[in-house]
Amino acid sequence: MELFPADWLDVFGPETPLFELLARGSALYFGVLALVRLMPRRTGGELATMDLIFVLLIAEAAAHALGDYSSVADGLVTIATLMAWNYVINLLSFRFPAVERLVSSPPIQIIRDGELLRRNMRREYVTEEELTAHLREEGLERFDEVKSAHVEGDGKITFIPKKK
């Protein structure tokens, strides 16, 4: 059993063409972004869509760098590509509202003046029991105490209580 590799270039030198790694990382980033954007907001859990995609892809690229690739450089290039796209998309979504609308879901109202908006609840797969549990977490007992409730872009449910 050898302690060190015979050729360190095999470990740290890239074995896949650079453009291929950039193309693969970019295709994965935008492919997963498009697919996640089509899913209901609540599916992503408590992370914002962009954060979920970023964490998912970084973990996958790091796993390949640790095992599937025989070159660490391939994994680092893929991770750097993902990080660059995440930075660029966040910057563009900050500067241009149209980009923000493409990558983030707007909030959707599920309670208006104490009345449940069942169509919107179905669209987001929010059950009345689940909504009641979130209501209790906010210290409210009944739906008629709520002026407005929304499923936010990151999947959280927020409430605006009626003034007493």
DSSP file (Angstrom, degrees, kcal/mol; ACC not computed):
  #  RESIDUE AA STRUCTURE BP1 BP2  ACC     N-H-->O    O-->H-N    N-H-->O    O-->H-N    TCO  KAPPA ALPHA  PHI   PSI    X-CA   Y-CA   Z-CA
    1    1 A M              0   0    0      0, 0.0     2,-0.3     0, 0.0     0, 0.0   0.000 360.0 360.0 360.0 127.5    0.0    0.0    0.0
    2    2 A E        -     0   0    0      1,-0.1     4,-0.0     0, 0.0     0, 0.0  -0.685 360.0-156.4 -90.6 141.5    1.4    3.4   -1.0
    3    3 A L  S    S+     0   0    0     -2,-0.3    -1,-0.1     1,-0.1     0, 0.0   0.837  80.0  33.0 -80.7 -35.3    1.1    6.4    1.2
    4    4 A F  S    S-     0   0    0      1,-0.0    -1,-0.1     2,-0.0     2,-0.0  -0.905  90.1-103.0-124.5 149.3    1.4    9.0   -1.6
    5    5 A P        -     0   0    0      0, 0.0     3,-0.2     0, 0.0    -2,-0.0  -0.357  26.2-127.7 -67.2 151.8    0.3    8.9   -5.2
    6    6 A A  S    S+     0   0    0      1,-0.3     2,-0.5     2,-0.1    -2,-0.0   0.867  99.5  30.4 -67.2 -35.8    3.0    8.3   -7.8
    7    7 A D    >>  -     0   0    0      1,-0.1     3,-1.3     2,-0.0     4,-0.7  -0.924  62.5-166.2-131.5 108.4    2.0   11.4   -9.7
    8    8 A W  H >> S+     0   0    0     -2,-0.5     4,-2.4     1,-0.3     3,-0.5   0.753  87.9  69.0 -63.5 -24.5    0.5   14.4   -7.9
    9    9 A L  H 3> S+     0   0    0      1,-0.2     4,-2.4     2,-0.2    -1,-0.3   0.833  93.3  58.2 -63.6 -31.8   -0.6   15.9  -11.3
   10   10 A D  H <4 S+     0   0    0     -3,-1.3    -1,-0.2     2,-0.2    -2,-0.2   0.834 111.1  42.5 -64.9 -31.7   -3.1   13.0  -11.6
   11   11 A V  H << S+     0   0    0     -4,-0.7    61,-3.3    -3,-0.5    62,-0.5   0.918 130.3  21.8 -80.4 -46.2   -4.6   14.1   -8.3
   12   12 A F  H  < S+     0   0    0     -4,-2.4    -3,-0.2    59,-0.2    -2,-0.2   0.631 101.6  91.6-103.1 -16.1   -4.7   17.9   -8.8
   13   13 A G  S  < S-     0   0    0     -4,-2.4    61,-0.3    -5,-0.4    60,-0.2  -0.562  84.2-104.8 -80.4 144.3   -4.5   18.4  -12.5
   14   14 A P        -     0   0    0      0, 0.0    -1,-0.1     0, 0.0    -2,-0.1  -0.413  31.6-177.9 -68.3 141.8   -7.7   18.6  -14.5
   15   15 A E        +     0   0    0     56,-0.1    -2,-0.0    -2,-0.1    -5,-0.0   0.552  66.9  64.4-112.8 -14.9   -8.7   15.6  -16.4
   16   16 A T  S    S-     0   0    0      1,-0.0     5,-0.1    55,-0.0    -1,-0.1  -0.883  99.7 -95.3-108.0 140.9  -11.9   16.9  -18.0
   17   17 A P     >  -     0   0    0      0, 0.0     4,-1.8     0, 0.0     3,-0.3  -0.266  31.6-126.4 -55.7 139.5  -11.7   19.8  -20.5
   18   18 A L  H  > S+     0   0    0      1,-0.2     4,-2.4     2,-0.2     5,-0.2   0.887 107.9  52.4 -56.9 -45.5  -12.4   23.2  -18.7
   19   19 A F  H  > S+     0   0    0      1,-0.2     4,-2.7     2,-0.2    -1,-0.2   0.870 107.1  53.7 -62.5 -35.8  -15.2   24.2  -21.1
   20   20 A E  H  > S+     0   0    0     -3,-0.3     4,-2.7     2,-0.2    -1,-0.2   0.915 109.2  48.0 -64.3 -42.4  -17.0   20.9  -20.5
   21   21 A L  H  X S+     0   0    0     -4,-1.8     4,-2.5     2,-0.2     5,-0.2   0.913 113.2  48.0 -64.3 -42.4  -16.9   21.5  -16.7
   22   22 A L  H  X S+     0   0    0     -4,-2.4     4,-2.3     2,-0.2    -2,-0.2   0.916 113.8  47.2 -63.9 -42.8  -18.1   25.1  -17.1
   23   23 A A  H  X S+     0   0    0     -4,-2.7     4,-2.8     2,-0.2     5,-0.2   0.914 113.1  48.1 -65.7 -43.2  -20.9   23.9  -19.4
   24   24 A R  H  X S+     0   0    0     -4,-2.7     4,-2.5     2,-0.2     5,-0.2   0.936 113.3  47.0 -63.7 -46.3  -22.0   21.0  -17.2
   25   25 A G  H  X S+     0   0    0     -4,-2.5     4,-2.3     2,-0.2    -2,-0.2   0.907 114.9  46.8 -61.5 -42.6  -22.0   23.3  -14.1
   26   26 A S  H  X S+     0   0    0     -4,-2.3     4,-2.5    -5,-0.2     5,-0.3   0.922 112.2  49.4 -66.0 -44.9  -24.0   26.0  -15.9
   27   27 A A  H  X S+     0   0    0     -4,-2.8     4,-2.3     1,-0.2     5,-0.2   0.910 112.9  47.6 -62.3 -42.4  -26.5   23.5  -17.3
   28   28 A L  H  X S+     0   0    0     -4,-2.5     4,-2.7    -5,-0.2     5,-0.3   0.934 111.9  50.4 -62.6 -46.1  -27.0   21.9  -13.9
   29   29 A Y  H  X S+     0   0    0     -4,-2.3     4,-2.1     1,-0.2    -2,-0.2   0.953 117.7  36.9 -58.8 -53.0  -27.5   25.3  -12.2
   30   30 A F  H  X S+     0   0    0     -4,-2.5     4,-2.3     2,-0.2    -1,-0.2   0.828 115.7  54.6 -74.3 -30.9  -30.1   26.6  -14.6
   31   31 A G  H  X S+     0   0    0     -4,-2.3     4,-2.1    -5,-0.3    -2,-0.2   0.942 112.6  42.0 -65.2 -47.5  -31.8   23.2  -15.1
   32   32 A V  H  X S+     0   0    0     -4,-2.7     4,-2.8    -5,-0.2     5,-0.3   0.886 112.9  55.0 -67.6 -37.9  -32.3   22.8  -11.4
   33   33 A L  H  X S+     0   0    0     -4,-2.1     4,-2.1    -5,-0.3    -2,-0.2   0.932 110.0  46.2 -59.0 -46.4  -33.3   26.4  -11.0
   34   34 A A  H  X S+     0   0    0     -4,-2.3     4,-1.0     2,-0.2    -2,-0.2   0.911 114.7  46.8 -63.7 -43.1  -36.0   26.0  -13.7
   35   35 A L  H >X S+     0   0    0     -4,-2.1     4,-0.7     1,-0.2     3,-0.5   0.918 113.8  46.8 -66.9 -43.2  -37.3   22.8  -12.2
   36   36 A V  H >< S+     0   0    0     -4,-2.8     3,-0.8     1,-0.2    -1,-0.2   0.861 106.5  59.3 -67.8 -34.3  -37.5   24.1   -8.7
   37   37 A R  H 3< S+     0   0    0     -4,-2.1    -1,-0.2    -5,-0.3    -2,-0.2   0.793 103.3  53.2 -64.3 -27.3  -39.2   27.3   -9.9
   38   38 A L  H << S+     0   0    0     -4,-1.0    -1,-0.2    -3,-0.5    -2,-0.2   0.691  94.2  88.8 -80.1 -19.4  -42.0   25.2  -11.3
   39   39 A M  S << S-     0   0    0     -3,-0.8     5,-0.1    -4,-0.7    -3,-0.0  -0.367  93.6 -90.5 -76.5 156.3  -42.6   23.4   -7.9
   40   40 A P    >   -     0   0    0      0, 0.0     3,-1.4     0, 0.0     4,-0.5  -0.348  38.6-116.2 -60.8 149.6  -45.0   24.8   -5.3
   41   41 A R  G >  S+     0   0    0      1,-0.3     3,-1.2     2,-0.2     4,-0.2   0.862 110.9  60.1 -57.4 -39.8  -43.2   27.1   -2.8
   42   42 A R  G >  S+     0   0    0      1,-0.3     3,-1.1    82,-0.2    -1,-0.3   0.677  88.7  73.8 -68.0 -17.4  -43.8   24.8    0.2
   43   43 A T  G <  S+     0   0    0     -3,-1.4    -1,-0.3     1,-0.3    -2,-0.2   0.815  89.5  59.0 -66.7 -30.5  -41.8   22.0   -1.4
   44   44 A G  G X  S-     0   0    0     -3,-1.2     3,-0.9    -4,-0.5    -1,-0.3   0.543  97.6-144.4 -78.7  -6.3  -38.5   23.7   -0.8
   45   45 A G  T <   -     0   0    0     -3,-1.1    -1,-0.3    -4,-0.2     7,-0.0  -0.538  57.2 -28.3  79.6-144.5  -38.9   23.9    2.9
   46   46 A E  T 3  S+     0   0    0     -2,-0.2     2,-0.2    -3,-0.1    -1,-0.2   0.503 111.9  94.6 -91.4  -4.7  -37.6   26.9    4.8
   47   47 A L  S <  S-     0   0    0     -3,-0.9     2,-0.1     1,-0.1    -3,-0.1  -0.614  81.7-111.0 -85.9 147.3  -34.8   27.7    2.4
   48   48 A A     >  -     0   0    0     -2,-0.2     4,-2.6     1,-0.1     5,-0.2  -0.430  34.8-109.9 -67.0 153.2  -35.2   30.2   -0.4
   49   49 A T  H  > S+     0   0    0    104,-0.3     4,-2.5     1,-0.2     5,-0.2   0.901 118.2  50.3 -54.5 -46.2  -35.2   28.6   -3.8
   50   50 A M  H  > S+     0   0    0      1,-0.2     4,-2.4     2,-0.2    -1,-0.2   0.901 111.3  48.7 -62.2 -40.7  -31.8   30.0   -4.7
   51   51 A D  H  > S+     0   0    0      2,-0.2     4,-2.7     1,-0.2     5,-0.3   0.911 110.6  51.2 -65.3 -42.2  -30.2   28.8   -1.4
   52   52 A L  H  X S+     0   0    0     -4,-2.6     4,-2.5     2,-0.2    -2,-0.2   0.935 112.2  45.8 -60.8 -47.5  -31.7   25.4   -1.9
   53   53 A I  H  X S+     0   0    0     -4,-2.5     4,-2.7    -5,-0.2     5,-0.3   0.931 113.4  50.0 -60.8 -46.3  -30.3   25.0   -5.4
   54   54 A F  H  X S+     0   0    0     -4,-2.4     4,-2.4    -5,-0.2     5,-0.2   0.934 113.3  44.2 -61.1 -48.6  -26.9   26.4   -4.4
   55   55 A V  H  X S+     0   0    0     -4,-2.7     4,-2.3     1,-0.2    -1,-0.2   0.913 114.2  51.0 -63.4 -43.4  -26.5   24.0   -1.4
   56   56 A L  H  X S+     0   0    0     -4,-2.5     4,-2.0    -5,-0.3    -2,-0.2   0.936 114.4  41.6 -60.0 -49.0  -27.7   21.0   -3.4
   57   57 A L  H  X S+     0   0    0     -4,-2.7     4,-2.8     2,-0.2     5,-0.2   0.879 113.0  52.2 -71.9 -37.4  -25.4   21.6   -6.3
   58   58 A I  H  X S+     0   0    0     -4,-2.4     4,-2.7    -5,-0.3     5,-0.2   0.926 110.5  49.5 -62.8 -43.3  -22.4   22.4   -4.2
   59   59 A A  H  X S+     0   0    0     -4,-2.3     4,-2.2    -5,-0.2    -2,-0.2   0.915 112.7  47.7 -61.4 -42.1  -22.9   19.3   -2.2
   60   60 A E  H  X S+     0   0    0     -4,-2.0     4,-2.1     2,-0.2    -2,-0.2   0.927 113.4  46.6 -65.3 -45.1  -23.1   17.2   -5.4
   61   61 A A  H  X S+     0   0    0     -4,-2.8     4,-2.3     1,-0.2    -2,-0.2   0.894 112.6  50.3 -65.1 -39.4  -20.0   18.8   -6.9
   62   62 A A  H  X S+     0   0    0     -4,-2.7     4,-1.8    -5,-0.2    -1,-0.2   0.893 108.1  53.3 -66.2 -38.1  -18.1   18.3   -3.7
   63   63 A A  H  X>S+     0   0    0     -4,-2.2     4,-1.5    -5,-0.2     5,-0.5   0.908 110.3  47.4 -62.9 -40.9  -19.1   14.7   -3.5
   64   64 A H  I  <>S+     0   0    0     -4,-2.1     5,-2.8     1,-0.2    -1,-0.2   0.897 109.4  53.7 -66.0 -39.1  -17.9   14.1   -7.1
   65   65 A A  I  <5S+     0   0    0     -4,-2.3    -1,-0.2     1,-0.2    -2,-0.2   0.840 111.9  46.3 -64.5 -30.8  -14.6   15.9   -6.2
   66   66 A L  I  <5S-     0   0    0     -4,-1.8    -1,-0.2    -5,-0.2    -2,-0.2   0.763 136.9  -4.4 -81.5 -24.8  -14.2   13.6   -3.3
   67   67 A G  I  <5S+     0   0    0     -4,-1.5    -3,-0.2    -5,-0.2    -2,-0.1   0.695 123.3  48.6-134.6 -56.1  -15.0   10.4   -5.1
   68   68 A D  I   <S+     0   0    0     -5,-0.5     2,-0.2     2,-0.1    -3,-0.2   0.898 102.8  60.8 -70.1 -42.8  -16.1   10.2   -8.7
   69   69 A Y      < -     0   0    0     -5,-2.8     3,-0.0     1,-0.1     0, 0.0  -0.580  67.7-153.5 -79.3 146.6  -13.5   12.5  -10.3
   70   70 A S  S    S+     0   0    0     -2,-0.2     2,-0.5     1,-0.1    -1,-0.1   0.491  81.9  70.0 -92.9  -2.6   -9.9   11.3   -9.9
   71   71 A S     >  -     0   0    0      1,-0.1     4,-1.0   -59,-0.1     3,-0.3  -0.958  65.6-157.4-116.8 128.0   -8.9   15.0  -10.1
   72   72 A V  H  > S+     0   0    0    -61,-3.3     4,-2.4    -2,-0.5     5,-0.2   0.837  94.1  65.3 -66.0 -33.4   -9.6   17.5   -7.4
   73   73 A A  H  > S+     0   0    0    -62,-0.5     4,-2.7     1,-0.2     5,-0.2   0.870  95.8  56.1 -60.2 -38.1   -9.3   20.3  -10.0
   74   74 A D  H  > S+     0   0    0     -3,-0.3     4,-2.1   -61,-0.3    -1,-0.2   0.930 110.2  44.7 -60.3 -45.6  -12.4   19.0  -11.8
   75   75 A G  H  X S+     0   0    0     -4,-1.0     4,-2.6     2,-0.2    -2,-0.2   0.895 113.0  50.9 -64.7 -40.8  -14.5   19.3   -8.7
   76   76 A L  H  X S+     0   0    0     -4,-2.4     4,-2.7     2,-0.2    -2,-0.2   0.893 109.6  49.9 -66.3 -39.0  -13.1   22.7   -7.8
   77   77 A V  H  X S+     0   0    0     -4,-2.7     4,-2.3     2,-0.2    -1,-0.2   0.919 112.3  48.0 -64.4 -42.3  -13.8   24.1  -11.3
   78   78 A T  H  X S+     0   0    0     -4,-2.1     4,-2.3    -5,-0.2    -2,-0.2   0.927 113.4  47.0 -63.9 -44.7  -17.4   22.8  -11.1
   79   79 A I  H  X S+     0   0    0     -4,-2.6     4,-2.6     1,-0.2    -2,-0.2   0.912 111.7  50.8 -63.1 -43.0  -17.9   24.3   -7.6
   80   80 A A  H  X S+     0   0    0     -4,-2.7     4,-2.4     2,-0.2    -1,-0.2   0.885 109.1  51.9 -62.6 -38.3  -16.4   27.6   -8.7
   81   81 A T  H  X S+     0   0    0     -4,-2.3     4,-2.4     2,-0.2    -2,-0.2   0.934 111.1  46.7 -62.6 -46.2  -18.8   27.6  -11.7
   82   82 A L  H  X S+     0   0    0     -4,-2.3     4,-2.4     1,-0.2    -2,-0.2   0.910 112.9  49.3 -62.4 -42.9  -21.8   27.1   -9.4
   83   83 A M  H  X S+     0   0    0     -4,-2.6     4,-2.3     2,-0.2    -1,-0.2   0.898 110.7  50.7 -63.7 -40.5  -20.6   29.8   -7.0
   84   84 A A  H  X S+     0   0    0     -4,-2.4     4,-2.7     2,-0.2    -2,-0.2   0.929 111.5  46.6 -64.4 -45.5  -20.1   32.2   -9.9
   85   85 A W  H  X S+     0   0    0     -4,-2.4     4,-2.9     2,-0.2     5,-0.3   0.908 111.5  52.1 -64.0 -40.6  -23.6   31.6  -11.3
   86   86 A N  H  X S+     0   0    0     -4,-2.4     4,-2.2     2,-0.2    -2,-0.2   0.922 112.3  45.9 -60.6 -44.1  -25.1   32.0   -7.8
   87   87 A Y  H  X S+     0   0    0     -4,-2.3     4,-2.5     2,-0.2    -2,-0.2   0.933 114.4  47.4 -62.9 -47.5  -23.3   35.3   -7.3
   88   88 A V  H  X S+     0   0    0     -4,-2.7     4,-2.9     2,-0.2     5,-0.2   0.918 113.2  47.4 -63.1 -45.1  -24.3   36.6  -10.8
   89   89 A I  H  X S+     0   0    0     -4,-2.9     4,-2.6     2,-0.2    -1,-0.2   0.908 113.2  48.6 -65.4 -41.4  -27.9   35.6  -10.4
   90   90 A N  H  X S+     0   0    0     -4,-2.2     4,-1.5    -5,-0.3    -2,-0.2   0.917 113.7  47.4 -63.4 -41.9  -28.2   37.1   -7.0
   91   91 A L  H  X S+     0   0    0     -4,-2.5     4,-2.0     2,-0.2    -2,-0.2   0.930 114.4  46.1 -63.5 -46.7  -26.5   40.3   -8.2
   92   92 A L  H  X S+     0   0    0     -4,-2.9     4,-3.0     1,-0.2     7,-0.3   0.886 111.0  51.8 -65.1 -38.9  -28.8   40.5  -11.3
   93   93 A S  H  < S+     0   0    0     -4,-2.6     7,-0.3     6,-0.2    -1,-0.2   0.809 110.5  50.0 -69.8 -27.0  -31.9   39.8   -9.2
   94   94 A F  H  < S+     0   0    0     -4,-1.5    -2,-0.2    -5,-0.2    -1,-0.2   0.891 119.3  36.4 -72.2 -40.8  -31.0   42.6   -6.9
   95   95 A R  H  < S+     0   0    0     -4,-2.0    -2,-0.2     1,-0.2    -3,-0.2   0.795 120.9  43.5 -83.8 -30.5  -30.4   45.1   -9.7
   96   96 A F    >X  -     0   0    0     -4,-3.0     4,-1.7    -5,-0.2     3,-0.8  -0.942  61.1-158.7-126.2 112.2  -33.2   44.0  -12.1
   97   97 A P  H 3> S+     0   0    0      0, 0.0     4,-2.3     0, 0.0     5,-0.2   0.810  93.4  62.6 -57.3 -30.7  -36.7   43.2  -10.8
   98   98 A A  H 3> S+     0   0    0      1,-0.2     4,-1.3     2,-0.2    -5,-0.1   0.896 104.4  47.0 -63.2 -38.9  -37.5   41.1  -13.9
   99   99 A V  H <> S+     0   0    0     -3,-0.8     4,-1.9    -7,-0.3     5,-0.2   0.897 109.5  54.4 -68.4 -39.8  -34.7   38.7  -13.0
  100  100 A E  H  X S+     0   0    0     -4,-1.7     4,-2.1    -7,-0.3    -2,-0.2   0.899 106.9  51.1 -59.6 -41.2  -36.0   38.6   -9.4
  101  101 A R  H  < S+     0   0    0     -4,-2.3    -1,-0.2     1,-0.2    -2,-0.2   0.829 109.2  52.1 -66.4 -30.9  -39.4   37.6  -10.7
  102  102 A L  H  < S+     0   0    0     -4,-1.3    -1,-0.2    -5,-0.2    -2,-0.2   0.878 119.6  31.7 -71.1 -38.0  -37.9   34.8  -12.8
  103  103 A V  H  < S+     0   0    0     -4,-1.9     2,-0.4   -14,-0.1    -2,-0.2   0.632 117.4  52.8 -99.5 -14.8  -35.9   33.2  -10.0
  104  104 A S  S  < S-     0   0    0     -4,-2.1    50,-0.1    -5,-0.2    -1,-0.1  -0.950  75.4-127.0-126.0 143.7  -38.2   33.9   -7.0
  105  105 A S        -     0   0    0     -2,-0.4    48,-0.2    48,-0.3     3,-0.1  -0.677  26.5-125.5 -84.6 137.2  -41.9   33.2   -6.4
  106  106 A P        -     0   0    0      0, 0.0    45,-0.1     0, 0.0    -1,-0.0  -0.422  38.7 -89.1 -73.8 158.6  -44.0   36.1   -5.3
  107  107 A P        -     0   0    0      0, 0.0     2,-0.4     0, 0.0    45,-0.2  -0.348  39.2-148.5 -64.8 150.1  -46.1   35.7   -2.2
  108  108 A I  E     -A  151   0A   0     43,-2.1    43,-2.7    -3,-0.1     2,-0.2  -0.988  13.9-125.2-125.1 129.1  -49.6   34.2   -2.6
  109  109 A Q  E     +A  150   0A   0     -2,-0.4    41,-0.3    41,-0.2    11,-0.1  -0.508  31.3 169.2 -76.0 134.4  -52.4   35.2   -0.3
  110  110 A I  E     +     0   0A   0     39,-3.0     7,-2.9     1,-0.3     2,-0.4   0.510  69.1  39.1-121.3 -12.7  -54.2   32.3    1.4
  111  111 A I  E     -AB 149 116A   0     38,-1.5    38,-1.8     5,-0.2     2,-0.4  -0.993  60.0-178.8-136.3 132.6  -56.4   34.3    3.9
  112  112 A R  E >  S-AB 148 115A   0      3,-2.4     3,-2.0    -2,-0.4    36,-0.2  -0.973  75.4 -22.0-131.4 118.2  -58.2   37.6    3.2
  113  113 A D  T 3  S-     0   0    0     34,-3.3    34,-0.2    -2,-0.4    35,-0.1   0.879 127.8 -49.0  50.0  45.9  -60.1   39.2    6.0
  114  114 A G  T 3  S+     0   0    0     32,-1.3     2,-0.4     1,-0.2    -1,-0.3   0.361 113.9 117.3  82.2  -5.2  -60.5   36.0    7.9
  115  115 A E  E <   -B  112   0A   0     -3,-2.0    -3,-2.4    32,-0.2     2,-0.3  -0.822  65.1-125.1 -99.9 132.3  -61.7   34.0    4.8
  116  116 A L  E     -B  111   0A   0     -2,-0.4     2,-1.2    -5,-0.2    -5,-0.2  -0.556  10.1-143.9 -73.4 134.1  -59.7   31.1    3.5
  117  117 A L     >  -     0   0    0     -7,-2.9     4,-2.1    -2,-0.3     3,-0.4  -0.748  22.9-178.0 -97.1  85.1  -58.8   31.4   -0.2
  118  118 A R  H  > S+     0   0    0     -2,-1.2     4,-2.8     1,-0.2     5,-0.2   0.810  74.1  58.0 -61.3 -35.2  -59.1   27.7   -0.9
  119  119 A R  H  > S+     0   0    0      1,-0.2     4,-2.0     2,-0.2    -1,-0.2   0.934 110.8  43.2 -61.1 -44.9  -58.0   27.9   -4.5
  120  120 A N  H  > S+     0   0    0     -3,-0.4     4,-1.5     2,-0.2    -2,-0.2   0.853 112.0  54.7 -68.4 -34.2  -54.7   29.4   -3.5
  121  121 A M  H  <>S+     0   0    0     -4,-2.1     5,-2.6     2,-0.2     4,-0.5   0.920 108.9  47.9 -64.5 -42.8  -54.4   26.9   -0.7
  122  122 A R  H ><5S+     0   0    0     -4,-2.8     3,-1.0     1,-0.2    -2,-0.2   0.913 107.8  55.8 -62.3 -41.8  -54.8   24.0   -3.1
  123  123 A R  H 3<5S+     0   0    0     -4,-2.0    -1,-0.2     1,-0.3    -2,-0.2   0.841 116.8  35.6 -59.8 -33.6  -52.3   25.6   -5.5
  124  124 A E  T 3<5S-     0   0    0     -4,-1.5    -1,-0.3    -3,-0.2   -82,-0.2   0.332 110.0-119.6-102.9   5.3  -49.7   25.6   -2.7
  125  125 A Y  T < 5 +     0   0    0     -3,-1.0     2,-0.6    -4,-0.5    -3,-0.2   0.888  57.9 154.3  56.7  43.7  -50.8   22.3   -1.0
  126  126 A V      < -     0   0    0     -5,-2.6    -1,-0.2    -8,-0.1     2,-0.2  -0.913  30.2-152.1-102.9 120.5  -51.7   24.0    2.3
  127  127 A T     >  -     0   0    0     -2,-0.6     4,-2.4     1,-0.1     5,-0.2  -0.509  24.2-117.8 -87.4 160.5  -54.3   22.1    4.3
  128  128 A E  H  > S+     0   0    0      1,-0.2     4,-2.4     2,-0.2     5,-0.1   0.882 116.4  53.4 -63.5 -37.7  -56.6   23.8    6.7
  129  129 A E  H  > S+     0   0    0      2,-0.2     4,-2.0     1,-0.2    -1,-0.2   0.909 109.7  47.5 -64.0 -41.9  -55.1   21.7    9.6
  130  130 A E  H  > S+     0   0    0      2,-0.2     4,-2.1     1,-0.2    -2,-0.2   0.911 111.9  49.8 -65.5 -41.7  -51.6   22.9    8.6
  131  131 A L  H  X S+     0   0    0     -4,-2.4     4,-2.1     1,-0.2    -2,-0.2   0.884 108.7  53.2 -64.1 -39.0  -52.7   26.5    8.4
  132  132 A T  H  X S+     0   0    0     -4,-2.4     4,-2.3     2,-0.2    -1,-0.2   0.897 107.3  51.8 -62.4 -41.1  -54.4   26.2   11.9
  133  133 A A  H  X S+     0   0    0     -4,-2.0     4,-1.9     1,-0.2    -2,-0.2   0.918 110.8  47.1 -62.5 -43.3  -51.1   24.9   13.3
  134  134 A H  H  X S+     0   0    0     -4,-2.1     4,-1.1     1,-0.2    -1,-0.2   0.865 109.0  55.9 -65.7 -35.0  -49.2   27.9   11.9
  135  135 A L  H ><>S+     0   0    0     -4,-2.1     5,-2.3     1,-0.2     3,-0.6   0.931 106.9  48.9 -61.2 -46.5  -51.9   30.1   13.2
  136  136 A R  H ><5S+     0   0    0     -4,-2.3     3,-1.9     1,-0.2    -1,-0.2   0.879 104.7  59.2 -62.5 -37.6  -51.4   28.8   16.8
  137  137 A E  H 3<5S+     0   0    0     -4,-1.9    -1,-0.2     1,-0.3    -2,-0.2   0.812 104.8  51.2 -60.1 -28.5  -47.6   29.3   16.4
  138  138 A E  T <<5S-     0   0    0     -4,-1.1    -1,-0.3    -3,-0.6    -2,-0.2   0.404 123.0-107.4 -88.6   2.3  -48.4   33.0   15.9
  139  139 A G  T < 5S+     0   0    0     -3,-1.9     2,-0.3     1,-0.3    -3,-0.2   0.685  79.5 127.1  81.2  18.4  -50.5   33.1   19.0
  140  140 A L      < -     0   0    0     -5,-2.3    -1,-0.3    -6,-0.2    -2,-0.2  -0.812  41.1-167.7-108.2 150.9  -53.8   33.4   17.1
  141  141 A E        +     0   0    0     -2,-0.3     2,-0.3     1,-0.2    -5,-0.1   0.783  65.3  30.3-106.8 -34.9  -56.8   31.1   17.6
  142  142 A R    >   -     0   0    0     -7,-0.1     3,-1.4     1,-0.1    -1,-0.2  -0.893  69.4-122.6-131.1 156.7  -59.2   31.6   14.7
  143  143 A F  G >  S+     0   0    0     -2,-0.3     3,-2.0     1,-0.3   -29,-0.2   0.800 107.8  68.3 -65.7 -28.7  -59.0   32.6   11.1
  144  144 A D  G 3  S+     0   0    0      1,-0.3    -1,-0.3   -31,-0.1   -29,-0.1   0.587  90.3  64.4 -70.9  -6.0  -61.3   35.6   11.7
  145  145 A E  G <  S+     0   0    0     -3,-1.4    17,-2.9   -31,-0.1     2,-0.5   0.482  88.8  88.1 -86.2  -4.6  -58.5   37.2   13.7
  146  146 A V  E <   - C   0 161A   0     -3,-2.0   -32,-1.3    15,-0.3     3,-0.1  -0.845  50.9-174.6-105.2 124.0  -56.4   37.3   10.6
  147  147 A K  E    S-     0   0A   0     13,-2.4   -34,-3.3    -2,-0.5     2,-0.3   0.886  78.3  -8.9 -75.2 -42.0  -56.5   40.3    8.2
  148  148 A S  E     -AC 112 160A   0     12,-1.8    12,-3.2   -36,-0.2     2,-0.3  -0.986  56.6-171.0-158.3 144.2  -54.2   38.5    5.7
  149  149 A A  E     -AC 111 159A   0    -38,-1.8   -39,-3.0    -2,-0.3   -38,-1.5  -0.997  12.5-173.3-137.9 142.2  -51.9   35.5    5.4
  150  150 A H  E     -AC 109 158A   0      8,-2.2     8,-2.5    -2,-0.3     2,-0.7  -0.966  29.0-131.8-134.2 147.5  -49.5   34.7    2.6
  151  151 A V  E     -AC 108 157A   0    -43,-2.7   -43,-2.1    -2,-0.3     6,-0.2  -0.919  41.6-142.1 -91.4 115.0  -47.3   31.8    1.5
  152  152 A E    >   -     0   0    0      4,-3.4     3,-2.1    -2,-0.7   -47,-0.0  -0.202  24.2 -97.4 -76.1 169.5  -44.0   33.7    0.9
  153  153 A G  T 3  S+     0   0    0      1,-0.3   -48,-0.3   -48,-0.2  -104,-0.3   0.747 124.7  52.5 -59.6 -26.0  -41.6   32.9   -1.9
  154  154 A D  T 3  S-     0   0    0   -106,-0.1    -1,-0.3     2,-0.1     3,-0.1   0.385 123.1-102.5 -93.0   4.1  -39.4   30.8    0.5
  155  155 A G  S <  S+     0   0    0     -3,-2.1    -2,-0.1     1,-0.3     2,-0.1   0.302  78.0 132.8  96.6  -9.9  -42.4   28.7    1.6
  156  156 A K        -     0   0    0   -110,-0.1    -4,-3.4    -5,-0.1     2,-0.5  -0.441  52.8-132.2 -73.9 150.0  -43.0   30.3    5.0
  157  157 A I  E     -C  151   0A   0     -6,-0.2     2,-0.3    -2,-0.1    -6,-0.2  -0.917  25.0-169.4-104.2 124.5  -46.5   31.3    6.0
  158  158 A T  E     -C  150   0A   0     -8,-2.5    -8,-2.2    -2,-0.5     2,-0.4  -0.873   3.9-155.4-116.4 148.9  -46.9   34.8    7.4
  159  159 A F  E     -C  149   0A   0     -2,-0.3   -10,-0.2   -10,-0.2   -13,-0.0  -0.937  12.2-161.0-124.9 143.2  -49.9   36.4    9.1
  160  160 A I  E     -C  148   0A   0    -12,-3.2   -13,-2.4    -2,-0.4   -12,-1.8  -0.959  26.8-144.9-117.9 108.5  -51.1   39.9    9.5
  161  161 A P  E     -C  146   0A   0      0, 0.0   -15,-0.3     0, 0.0     2,-0.1  -0.335  20.1-104.0 -74.1 155.6  -53.5   40.0   12.4
  162  162 A K        -     0   0    0    -17,-2.9     2,-0.2     1,-0.1   -18,-0.0  -0.457  42.4-102.6 -69.9 148.9  -56.6   42.3   12.5
  163  163 A K              0   0    0      1,-0.1    -1,-0.1    -2,-0.1   -17,-0.0  -0.543 360.0 360.0 -73.4 139.5  -56.2   45.3   14.8
  164  164 A K              0   0    0     -2,-0.2    -1,-0.1    -3,-0.0    -2,-0.0   0.460 360.0 360.0 -88.3 360.0  -58.1   44.8   18.0
